[in-house]
Amino acid sequence: MRTILLLIVSNTFMTFAWYGHLKKPDMPIWKAILISWGIAFFEYVFMVPANRLGYGQFNAFQLKTIQEAITLVVFMVFAVLYLKEPLKWNYLVGFGLIFLAVWVVFKK
């Protein structure tokens, strides 16, 4: 459970690092890059321990799959609440197919 919580926090930071600047299109690109790098540092502060703690309980393929699934959930919340973008049916179906892939990865 600690691994999952750390991955959620990590992905929240990374989502803001990658997409947070989109609300400020007038910001110079160099400034957006520097701010994003600063935010991304905190992503690593949580991602590295998440992977260290999770490895053994999960294999590397499973850890990466969990991380990607969490990224999609965090991004959906971010896009709707922060960027104010609509969540359309085709996005949900597409992400649903990705979650089907997650199920396949964890299938014994």
N, C-alpha and C positions, 0 to 999 in steps of 0.2 A: 504493500500500500504506500510506503514511503516513496518508492520509485515512481509510482503513478503521480503522487502529489508533486514531487520535484519536477517531473516532466511537464505537468500542467503549468507550474510557475515558470519554468524555463521557456516553454512555448509562448506563454503570454508576453514575456519580455521580447522574444524574437519576433513575434507578430507585430508588436509596436515598432521594433527596430526596422523591419522590412516595409511596413505599410503605414505607420503612423504619420509619416511626412506627407502622405497623399492629401491630407486635409489642408496642407499649406503649399499649394502649387507655386506660390510666389517666392518661397524660400530658395535661396541659392543652393544649387546641387551640392556644392562643397560643404555647406553647413548641414544639409540633410545627411550627407555621408558621415560627417564627424559625429553628429548626434546619434545616428544609427549605430556607429561603432561603440559609442559610450553605452548605449542601451544593451547592445549585444554582449558586452562584457558580463552583464548580470545573467544573461542566458547561459553562458558557460559556467558561471558560479553554481547554477542549479543543475545543468545538464550533466556535467562531469560526475558529480556525486550520484545522480540518478542512475547513470550507466554503471558506475562502480558498485553501487548497492544492488542493482538489479541483475547484474551478470552473475550467473550461477543459478538464480531462481528462473531466469529467462536466458535463452541463448541470444547471440548477437542479432540473428535474423528476427527473433521475436521482439527484442528491445527496439529495433528500428521500426518494426511494424507498429508497435504500440505508440512510439513517438509520432509517426506519421498520422495515425488515427487521432491522437490528441491534437495534433496541429490542425487538422480539419475542423474539429469541434471548436477549438479556440478561435480559429479564423472565422467560422460561421457567426459566432457570437460577436466578435470584433467587427465584422463587416456590417452586421445588422445594427448593432448598438452604437458603434463609434463612427463608421463611415456612412451610416444611414442608407445602406443599399438593401434592396428587397431580396428576400430569400425565395427564389423561384422554384417551381416544382422540378425542373430539369437539374438544378443544382442538387436538390435532395436525392433524386434518383441516381445521379452520378456519384455522389458521396456514398449513397447506400451500396452501390456496386463496389466501391472501394472497401467499405466495411465488410462486404461479403468476402473480399480478398483477405481481410484480417482473419475472418473465421477460418478460411482455408489454411492460412499459415499456422494457426493454432490447432488445427485438426490433427489428431493422433493417427 
